[in-house]
């Protein structure tokens, strides 16, 4: 398979000397790999995401089903569609890797090879496991610009609901949840999020590990497998939860939320200078702010079924969920 992939890439680039430089990571459940390749002819490196599901799946947490398999296969197809049809609308304020090409296997529809810009060679060479206040705000600015860019854009070729934990695709995890008031109200929480008036395009997996930093305040995002429709604060919630402990969330959550909305509102107004946009921008902020606890509760619901001992189920998340349940029961 590796020999076939290399030959296909050499043919794509018309470069017989193209070589695989390094394996960057294996995909979840051994569904393929991400690797760096060098093309001497073009004088540059590229990133190749090769998807080739195994005949027998080994899920790291023991979760596997045909539904899960189809969800993962669809996620890679959605990511390819994002790079082909949407990534070109992003600029330096919400930078994403440049799309270079897509190789499909006619006889193996679940296989695909996505070829992208090498962010490291473009100056986005820093990954963090912990972040500073400045870096958090840099990502929040990225999210604000990304969300502002895709307000009222047709995203029907992507996931109907962005983010990997949404209820309709996570029924096995829902069934595994303990009985209780959150489970009883999961559908209402899901509907409140999905039926919001203002919807945009979500990254869908906006954790810290999916942002590559550069010098100054440069940042780019990767991994668009769960990009789809939704309210922007779902991405914001997930990002803050991915890099902040409960004590820091209690201290700074609202500060970061205010920063996100300041960036979002400024960007929305600048992108629609000829509209009387002050009323609807304010209405969007009011709606999304009111749904922030719902975003936390929705993710809490998923974790309780998927990994009930997960470290992200902390006092802050539980407090946000309690706010929602007090309002709907």
N, C-alpha and C positions, 0 to 999 in steps of 0.2 A: 504493500500500500504506500509506504514512504517513497519507494522508487517511482511509482506511478504519479504520486503528487509532485515530486521533483521534476519529472519529465513534463507534466502538465504546466507547471510554473515556468519552466524554461521555454516551452512553446509559447505561453502567453506573453512573456517578455521578449521573445525572440533572442534569448541570451543563453547559449549552451554552457556558459561558465557560471551561471547563477548557482549559488550554494546556500545550504541551510547553515546559518551562523550559530544559532542557539535556540534551545527549547525554553520558552518563557514560562509556560504552565500547561498542565493538562486540564481539559474541560471537566466540569462536574460529572461524576459517575462514568468517567472514561469515555466521554462522547467525542473526543478528539483532542486537539491541542492548539495552542497559540505559539508561534515561533517567529524568529527573525531571520530574514533571508537577505543576502547581499547580491546585487546585480552589478558586476564589473562593467558591463556594457553601458548601463545607465548611470553608473557612478553613485548609486544610492542604496540604502537599505529600505526594506518594507516589512510590514507585519502581516502575517498570514494566519487567519483563523480557519482551521480545517475541521469541519464537522463530519464525523463518520461514526454513528452510533454503534456500539458493540452488539453482538448477537445475544449476549447475556449481560444484564445490567447489575452492577453492584452499587447500591446507594449507600453513601457514607453513614446515614442515620437509619438505614433499614427501610426507608420509604421507597417503594417502587410499585408501579401498576401500569397498565396500558394507558390510563388517563395521564399519569405522570410522564410517561414516555412521549405521548403525543404533545403534551404541553411543552416539553423541552425542545422537541423537533420544531414545533411552531415558533418557539422563541427565537431560534436561529434564523428562521425564514423571515420573521418580523424584523430582526436586526439587519438582515441584508436589505430589506425593503427600506428601512430607515436610512441607511447609508446611500442607497441609490436615489431616493426620492425626496429626502428631507434634510440630510446633513448639509447639503449645499446652501441651505438658507441660513446656516449659522455663520457668524463672523468671529472676530477675535474676542468679543465680549462673552461669548459662550462657545468656545473653541471645541471642535471635535475633530478626530482624525479625518483627513481627506480620503474620500472613496477612490480607489484605483481600479478595482475590477472584481468580478464575481464569476467563478467557474462552477457550473452545475454538472452533475452526472446524470445524463438522460436515463440510464438504466438503474440508477440508485437515487430516487427522488429525495431521500432523507439526507443525502450527502451534499455538502456545498463547501466551497472554499472562498472566503472573503479576504480580499487583499486591500490593505489600508496603509496610509502614511505611518511611518515610524515616528511616533511622538518624541522619543528620546533624541533622535537626530535633529528634531525641530526645536530642541531646547526645553522640552517638558520631561526632564530626566530625574525628577525628585518624587519619591513616594514616602508617605508618612504613616506611622501607626499612632502618632499623637500629634496634635496641632496647636498652634498658637491662636490667639484671638484674631490676629490679622489673617491667618490662613482660613479660619472659619468664615470670616466675612468675605474673603475672596471667593469661596465656594458659594456662599449665599448670593453673592452678586452674579455669579455664573448662573445659578438657578433662576434668579429673577429675570435676567436677560433671556434665558432660554424660554421660560414660561411666557414672557411678554411677546416673544416672537411668534408664538404659535396659538395665541388667543384667536378663537373663531376660525381656525384652519381645519379643513377636512382631513381627519386622521383615520378614516374608515379602513384603510389598508393595513393599519397597525392593530395592536390589541384594542378591543372595545373599551377596556378599562386598564389603565396603566398601573404598574406595580405588581410584583409576582405573587402577592398573597391574597388577591381579591377573591371574594367568597365563592363565586360561581365555579372557579377552577380549583378550589381547595376543599371539596366536600369530604375527602377522607380525613383531613385534619380536623374539619368541623365535627365529624362523627366521633373523633377521638377526644374531643373536648369534654371536660367534666360538666355535668349538668349544673345549671346555675343561671343567674340573671343576665350575665353577659351572653351566654349561648342563646338564651331566650330572646334577646334583643339584637342578635347579630344581623338579622335581615334588615331591621329598621335602620341600623347604623350604616350598613352597606348602601341602602337606598338613599339615605340622606346625602352621602358622599357622591353617589353616581347621578343623582337628580339635581345637583346644584346647577344654578342658572349659568354660572361662569365656569367654563371648562377650558383646559389647555392641553398641551402635550407634556406628559411627564417623562422624566428619564426612566423611572421605574425601579431602579436599584441604586439610588444615589448615596451609597455608603462611601466612607472616606477612601477605601481601597480602590475605588473606581475613579479617583481624581489624580491626575498627574500634574505636578507643580513645576514651574520654571522660575527663573530669576525674577526678582521683583514680586509682583502680584499676578503673575501669569498662572493660569490653570486651564486644563483641558479635561474632558470627561470621556470615559470609555465604557464599554459593555452596555449596549442598548437592546438587550434581549427582551426586556419587559417594558419597552416604551409604548405609551398609549394614552388614551384620554383620561383626564381627571383634574382635580383641583391641585394647584401648586403646592399647598401646604402639606400634602402627602409626602412629596419629595423632601420638603424642609424637615418635617417630623423625623423621617427616616434618617436623614443625614445627621441631624443633631443627636439622635439616639445612637448613631453608629460611633460617635467619637466623644461623647460627654457622659460622665457618671451622674448618678442621681443628685448628689450634692451640687454639682455644677449646673445641672439642669434647673434645680430649684433657684439657684442664684442668678443665672444668666439667660434662661429660656426666653423670657419676655423681651429682653434686650435684643437678642438675636432675631426674634420675630419682628420687632420694630424695624430693625436694620433691613431685613428682607423686604418688608413692605415699602420702606422708603426707596429702596432700589427699584422695586417693581413699579411703583407708581410713577417715579421719574421716567422710567423707560417707556411705560405705556403712553404717557403724555407726549414724550418726544417722538414716538413712533406714529402718533395720530395727531399731528399739530393742527390740522384743519377741522377737527371735529370738536364739538362741544362735549369734551370727554370728561370733564371734572365729575359730573354726576355719576356716570357708570363706573369710573375708576374707584370712586368712593364706595359705591355699592358692591363692587367686587371685593374690596378689602373687608368690608363689613361681613359679607357672606363667608369668605374664606376664614377670617378670624374666628367666627362663630363655629366653624367646623374643625378647628384644630383639635379639640379634645376627641372628636369623632375619629380623626385620623389615628390618634394614639390608641383609642379603644379598638379600632379595626385591626391594627397590627397586633395588639395584645391578644385579640381573639385568635389570630393565626398562630401565635407563639404558644398559646395554651394547648393547642392541638398538636403542633409540630414538635415542640421541645419545651415542655412545661417548666423545666428547671433552668431555662435560658437566662443568662445574666442580664439581658435587656429588660426582663420583667422586674422592674425595680419600683421603689416607692413613688417616683415621679409618674411613671406610666400608670401605675395603679390609681394614683390620684386623679389623673386625667380621665381614666375610664370611669371612676366614681362620679365625676362631674356629669358625664354623659348619661349614665344610668339613673342618676337623680333627676335628670331632665326628661327622661322618656318613660319612667315608670311611676 
